[in-house]
């Protein structure tokens, strides 16, 4: 290729367009990857809206992908064209104090495709420091199944297993069942936990039920999903008991109260997998004493700082942690579980589109989840 196709936006919130642009060139320690599949993630919407200070216009979004190495820089030692790979969305430098401690996911000089430079809504994407950041994919793992490993599935795995320290038999609440939330449901169930999945989308809750959630809570009505048919009324009542008035939604305290009731006193571990002030507060307040909250969904500073119920954090001795992806060296454990069929990221994929449809799809990523993960496959066009 001399010129590739890419989804480009010239201004924040402006209409993205599919254009022909020059191919990326690998840096000395980097590679260029031919994109086999790339995810449509809510983080891309935040970037398009101007919520990420690293983005410079014009810009190409996209940060979770899988594909084949197309070109290699002269300082790369462990990789060659034709290798099947993915990469964590945080691409580490490999030499800063955080990297030397093994914490590449919080690298002090990190780059992120789709944020610090052009991303993967394109035929090709560049990755820096390839020897630090690339993850080799088994031949039997499709690009569609592997695309989410770099962000949503990998992030959920570390959030549940490493940061959340889930244990078999514990109650885990997942607030927000988009791609990362459904990944967390599947991972927590595989670890032997009992999961309460919380969302407003019936399609998302149905997938959570299919992936093994013990209870699925509709945050819009506080009813369990699937709903039970209303009892026959003999006193003139013409609606199901507990139904919210039209146009009103329960607050985070009400959602948290429902989770505490379902779990017999509160979740041991709770994740805000959406990233909003209500889901953050609701996740914290749904915990039992000495419970653990992990913040996974983005809370951009541009949208303000959420109120955290610190009195409950103190009184219940709660633990609050963030989770920011997963370093490349931590992927073998995840890939082994995928290879054994214990984790099944391919089942999360519910829609695949081509690059031509991506501009319109990007603009919808702030809306309630349609259920599962949507992918772009450039070679579909």
C-alpha positions as CSV (number, residue, x, y, z in Angstrom):
1,X,0.0,0.0,0.0
2,X,1.0,3.6,-0.7
3,X,-2.1,5.2,0.6
4,X,-4.5,3.6,3.2
5,X,-8.0,4.3,4.2
6,X,-8.7,5.8,7.6
7,X,-11.6,7.4,9.5
8,X,-10.5,11.0,10.2
9,X,-12.1,13.9,12.1
10,X,-10.9,17.5,11.8
11,X,-12.6,18.9,14.9
12,X,-13.9,17.6,18.1
13,X,-17.4,16.4,17.8
14,X,-17.3,17.2,14.0
15,X,-18.4,14.7,11.4
16,X,-15.8,11.9,10.9
17,X,-15.0,10.9,7.3
18,X,-13.5,7.9,5.6
19,X,-10.5,9.2,3.6
20,X,-7.4,8.1,1.9
21,X,-4.2,9.1,3.8
22,X,-0.5,8.3,3.6
23,X,0.6,4.9,5.1
24,X,2.3,5.1,8.5
25,X,6.0,4.4,8.6
26,X,7.4,2.4,11.6
27,X,9.7,4.2,14.0
28,X,13.1,2.6,14.6
29,X,11.8,0.5,17.5
30,X,8.2,0.2,16.2
31,X,6.1,-1.7,13.7
32,X,3.2,-1.0,11.4
33,X,0.3,-3.5,11.7
34,X,-2.3,-4.3,9.0
35,X,-5.5,-4.2,11.0
36,X,-7.6,-7.4,10.8
37,X,-10.2,-6.2,13.3
38,X,-10.6,-3.2,15.6
39,X,-13.1,-2.5,18.3
40,X,-15.7,0.3,18.6
41,X,-15.1,1.4,22.2
42,X,-16.6,4.2,24.3
43,X,-13.1,5.6,24.9
44,X,-13.0,6.4,21.2
45,X,-16.1,8.5,21.6
46,X,-14.5,10.4,24.5
47,X,-11.6,11.1,22.3
48,X,-13.8,12.3,19.5
49,X,-15.6,14.7,21.9
50,X,-12.3,16.3,23.0
51,X,-12.1,14.7,26.5
52,X,-8.5,13.5,26.0
53,X,-5.8,16.1,26.2
54,X,-3.3,14.1,24.1
55,X,-5.2,14.2,20.9
56,X,-4.0,16.5,18.2
57,X,-6.2,17.3,15.1
58,X,-6.7,15.9,12.5
59,X,-7.0,12.5,14.1
60,X,-7.8,8.9,13.5
61,X,-9.4,7.0,16.5
62,X,-9.1,3.3,17.5
63,X,-7.0,1.6,20.1
64,X,-8.0,-2.1,20.5
65,X,-7.0,-4.2,17.5
66,X,-5.4,-7.3,16.1
67,X,-3.7,-8.0,12.9
68,X,-0.5,-8.9,11.0
69,X,2.8,-7.0,11.1
70,X,3.3,-5.3,7.8
71,X,6.6,-3.4,8.4
72,X,9.3,-3.5,11.1
73,X,11.7,-0.8,12.3
74,X,15.4,-1.5,12.2
75,X,15.8,-1.7,16.0
76,X,13.1,-4.3,16.5
77,X,14.5,-7.7,17.4
78,X,11.7,-10.1,18.2
79,X,9.2,-9.6,15.4
80,X,9.0,-9.8,11.7
81,X,6.4,-9.1,8.9
82,X,3.6,-11.7,8.9
83,X,3.5,-12.2,12.7
84,X,-0.1,-12.2,14.1
85,X,-0.3,-9.8,17.0
86,X,-2.3,-7.6,19.3
87,X,-1.0,-4.9,21.7
88,X,-2.3,-3.4,25.0
89,X,-3.8,0.0,24.4
90,X,-1.1,1.5,26.8
91,X,2.1,1.1,24.8
92,X,5.0,1.3,27.3
93,X,8.5,2.7,26.8
94,X,10.2,-0.2,28.7
95,X,12.8,2.0,30.5
96,X,11.0,4.3,33.0
97,X,10.8,3.3,36.7
98,X,7.2,2.0,36.3
99,X,8.2,-0.2,33.4
100,X,11.3,-1.5,35.2
101,X,9.0,-2.5,38.1
102,X,6.8,-4.5,35.7
103,X,4.0,-1.9,35.7
104,X,4.0,-1.0,32.0
105,X,0.2,-0.3,32.1
106,X,1.1,3.0,34.0
107,X,4.2,3.8,32.0
108,X,5.5,7.3,32.6
109,X,6.2,7.8,28.9
110,X,3.3,5.8,27.4
111,X,1.9,6.1,24.0
112,X,-1.6,5.1,23.0
113,X,-2.7,4.4,19.4
114,X,-5.9,6.4,18.9
115,X,-5.0,9.0,21.5
116,X,-1.3,10.1,21.4
117,X,-1.1,9.3,17.6
118,X,-3.3,8.0,14.9
119,X,-5.2,4.8,15.7
120,X,-6.7,1.7,14.2
121,X,-9.9,2.9,12.5
122,X,-7.7,2.3,9.4
123,X,-6.1,-0.2,7.2
124,X,-2.8,0.2,9.1
125,X,-1.8,1.3,12.6
126,X,1.7,2.1,14.1
127,X,2.8,0.7,17.4
128,X,5.9,2.1,19.3
129,X,8.5,0.0,21.2
130,X,7.3,-3.3,19.6
131,X,9.6,-5.5,21.7
132,X,8.0,-4.3,24.9
133,X,4.4,-4.1,23.7
134,X,3.4,-6.7,21.1
135,X,1.6,-9.9,22.1
136,X,1.8,-12.9,19.8
137,X,-1.5,-14.5,18.9
138,X,-2.1,-18.2,18.5
139,X,-3.0,-19.2,15.0
140,X,-6.3,-20.6,16.1
141,X,-7.4,-17.3,17.6
142,X,-9.3,-15.1,15.1
143,X,-8.6,-11.4,14.8
144,X,-12.3,-10.8,15.7
145,X,-11.8,-12.7,19.0
146,X,-8.4,-11.1,19.7
147,X,-9.3,-7.5,19.0
148,X,-10.8,-6.8,22.4
149,X,-7.9,-8.3,24.2
150,X,-5.9,-5.1,23.9
151,X,-8.4,-3.0,25.8
152,X,-11.8,-4.2,27.0
153,X,-11.2,-7.9,27.7
154,X,-7.6,-7.4,28.9
155,X,-8.6,-4.5,31.1
156,X,-11.5,-6.5,32.6
157,X,-9.2,-9.4,33.2
158,X,-6.7,-7.4,35.2
159,X,-9.5,-5.4,37.0
160,X,-11.2,-8.6,38.2
161,X,-8.2,-10.9,38.8
162,X,-5.3,-8.6,39.8
163,X,-6.8,-5.4,41.1
164,X,-10.1,-6.9,42.4
165,X,-8.5,-10.1,43.7
166,X,-11.7,-12.0,43.1
167,X,-12.2,-15.3,45.0
168,X,-14.5,-18.2,44.3
169,X,-17.8,-17.9,46.1
170,X,-17.6,-14.1,46.4
171,X,-20.3,-11.7,45.1
172,X,-19.2,-9.4,42.3
173,X,-21.3,-6.5,41.1
174,X,-20.7,-5.2,37.6
175,X,-22.2,-1.7,37.0
176,X,-22.5,-1.2,33.2
177,X,-22.6,-4.2,30.8
178,X,-21.0,-2.8,27.7
179,X,-18.0,-4.6,26.3
180,X,-15.7,-4.2,29.3
181,X,-18.6,-5.0,31.7
182,X,-19.7,-8.2,29.9
183,X,-16.0,-9.2,29.8
184,X,-15.9,-8.7,33.6
185,X,-19.0,-10.8,34.0
186,X,-17.5,-13.7,32.0
187,X,-14.2,-13.5,33.8
188,X,-15.7,-13.3,37.3
189,X,-18.0,-16.3,36.6
190,X,-15.0,-18.3,35.3
191,X,-13.3,-17.5,38.6
192,X,-16.2,-19.0,40.6
193,X,-17.8,-15.8,41.7
194,X,-21.5,-15.0,41.9
195,X,-22.2,-12.0,39.7
196,X,-24.9,-9.3,39.8
197,X,-24.9,-7.6,36.4
198,X,-26.4,-4.1,36.3
199,X,-27.5,-2.2,33.2
200,X,-30.5,-0.5,31.6
201,X,-30.3,-2.4,28.3
202,X,-32.3,-5.7,28.0
203,X,-29.9,-6.9,25.3
204,X,-26.9,-6.3,27.5
205,X,-28.5,-8.0,30.5
206,X,-29.5,-11.0,28.3
207,X,-25.8,-11.4,27.3
208,X,-24.8,-11.1,31.0
209,X,-27.3,-13.9,31.9
210,X,-26.0,-16.0,29.0
211,X,-22.4,-15.6,30.4
212,X,-23.4,-16.9,33.8
213,X,-24.5,-13.9,35.9
214,X,-26.4,-15.1,39.0
215,X,-28.7,-12.0,38.9
216,X,-29.3,-9.4,36.2
217,X,-30.7,-6.0,37.6
218,X,-32.4,-3.5,35.3
219,X,-31.1,-0.2,36.8
220,X,-33.9,1.7,35.1
221,X,-36.7,-0.1,37.0
222,X,-34.9,-2.1,39.8
223,X,-36.6,-5.2,38.5
224,X,-34.7,-8.4,37.8
225,X,-34.1,-9.5,34.2
226,X,-35.8,-11.3,32.6
227,X,-38.9,-9.7,34.2
228,X,-41.5,-12.0,35.6
229,X,-45.1,-11.5,34.3
230,X,-47.1,-9.2,36.7
231,X,-49.6,-10.9,38.9
232,X,-53.3,-10.6,38.1
233,X,-54.6,-7.7,40.1
234,X,-57.9,-7.6,41.9
235,X,-57.7,-4.1,43.2
236,X,-57.6,-2.0,40.1
237,X,-53.8,-1.7,39.9
238,X,-52.9,-1.7,36.2
239,X,-49.1,-2.0,36.2
240,X,-46.4,-4.3,37.7
241,X,-45.5,-3.7,41.3
242,X,-42.3,-1.7,41.7
243,X,-42.3,-0.2,38.2
244,X,-40.8,3.3,38.0
245,X,-42.9,6.3,36.9
246,X,-42.3,7.0,33.2
247,X,-39.4,9.4,32.7
248,X,-37.9,8.8,36.1
249,X,-34.8,6.6,36.9
250,X,-33.6,5.3,40.3
251,X,-30.6,7.1,41.8
252,X,-27.3,5.3,42.6
253,X,-28.4,4.8,46.3
254,X,-31.5,2.9,45.1
255,X,-29.5,0.7,42.7
256,X,-26.9,0.0,45.4
257,X,-29.7,-0.9,47.8
258,X,-31.0,-3.4,45.3
259,X,-27.6,-4.9,44.9
260,X,-27.1,-5.2,48.7
261,X,-30.4,-7.0,49.0
262,X,-29.6,-9.4,46.2
263,X,-26.2,-10.2,47.7
264,X,-27.2,-10.5,51.3
265,X,-25.4,-7.4,52.6
266,X,-23.4,-6.2,49.6
267,X,-20.9,-7.3,47.0
268,X,-17.4,-8.3,48.0
269,X,-16.1,-6.7,44.8
270,X,-17.8,-4.1,42.6
271,X,-16.7,-2.6,39.3
272,X,-17.9,0.6,37.7
273,X,-17.5,-0.6,34.1
274,X,-19.3,2.3,32.5
275,X,-17.7,5.4,33.9
276,X,-20.2,8.0,35.2
277,X,-20.9,9.7,38.5
278,X,-24.0,7.6,39.3
279,X,-22.3,4.3,38.5
280,X,-19.2,5.2,40.4
281,X,-21.2,6.1,43.5
282,X,-23.6,3.2,43.0
283,X,-20.7,0.7,42.8
284,X,-19.1,2.0,46.0
285,X,-22.4,2.0,47.9
286,X,-23.2,-1.5,46.8
287,X,-20.3,-3.0,48.7
288,X,-20.4,-4.9,52.0
289,X,-18.0,-3.9,54.8
290,X,-14.4,-4.1,53.7
291,X,-15.4,-4.6,50.1
292,X,-13.4,-3.6,47.1
293,X,-14.3,-1.1,44.4
294,X,-12.4,-1.1,41.1
295,X,-12.9,1.9,38.7
296,X,-12.7,0.7,35.2
297,X,-14.9,3.0,33.1
298,X,-13.3,6.4,32.2
299,X,-14.2,9.5,34.2
300,X,-12.7,12.3,32.1
301,X,-11.7,15.4,34.0
302,X,-13.4,17.4,31.3
303,X,-16.8,16.1,32.6
304,X,-16.1,17.0,36.2
305,X,-15.1,15.0,39.2
306,X,-17.7,12.7,40.7
307,X,-18.8,12.9,44.3
308,X,-17.4,9.8,46.2
309,X,-19.2,8.7,49.3
310,X,-16.1,8.9,51.5
311,X,-18.0,8.6,54.7
312,X,-19.0,5.1,53.6
313,X,-15.4,4.3,52.5
314,X,-14.1,5.2,55.9
315,X,-16.9,3.6,58.0
316,X,-16.9,0.4,56.0
317,X,-13.1,0.3,55.4
318,X,-13.7,0.0,51.7
319,X,-10.8,-0.3,49.2
320,X,-10.9,1.9,46.0
321,X,-8.6,1.0,43.1
322,X,-8.2,2.0,39.5
323,X,-7.5,-0.3,36.6
324,X,-5.7,0.9,33.5
325,X,-5.3,-1.9,31.0
326,X,-2.8,-4.7,31.3
327,X,0.9,-5.0,30.5
328,X,2.0,-7.2,27.5
329,X,4.0,-9.5,29.8
330,X,0.8,-10.4,31.7
331,X,-1.0,-11.8,28.6
332,X,0.1,-15.4,28.7
333,X,-2.2,-16.3,31.6
334,X,-5.2,-14.7,29.8
335,X,-4.3,-16.4,26.5
336,X,-4.0,-19.8,28.2
337,X,-7.5,-19.4,29.6
338,X,-8.8,-18.4,26.1
339,X,-7.0,-21.3,24.5
340,X,-8.5,-23.7,27.0
341,X,-12.0,-22.4,26.3
342,X,-12.5,-21.1,29.9
343,X,-12.8,-17.6,28.6
344,X,-14.5,-17.0,25.2
345,X,-14.0,-13.4,24.0
346,X,-15.4,-14.3,20.5
347,X,-18.9,-14.7,22.1
348,X,-18.8,-11.0,23.0
349,X,-18.8,-9.9,19.4
350,X,-22.3,-9.3,18.2
351,X,-21.8,-7.0,15.2
352,X,-19.1,-6.5,12.6
353,X,-19.0,-3.5,10.2
354,X,-16.6,-2.1,7.6
355,X,-14.6,1.1,7.6
356,X,-17.3,2.9,5.6
357,X,-19.8,2.4,8.4
358,X,-17.4,3.4,11.2
359,X,-18.0,7.2,11.1
360,X,-21.7,6.9,11.8
361,X,-21.1,4.2,14.4
362,X,-18.5,6.3,16.3
363,X,-21.2,9.0,17.0
364,X,-23.5,6.4,18.8
365,X,-21.0,5.1,21.3
366,X,-22.3,7.2,24.2
367,X,-25.7,5.6,23.9
368,X,-26.9,2.6,25.9
369,X,-25.2,-0.6,24.7
370,X,-26.9,-2.5,22.0
371,X,-25.4,-5.6,23.6
372,X,-21.9,-7.0,23.2
373,X,-18.9,-5.7,21.2
374,X,-19.0,-4.1,17.8
375,X,-16.0,-4.5,15.5
376,X,-14.7,-2.9,12.4
377,X,-13.1,-5.2,9.9
378,X,-11.4,-3.0,7.2
379,X,-11.2,-5.8,4.7
380,X,-15.0,-6.1,4.6
381,X,-15.3,-3.0,2.4
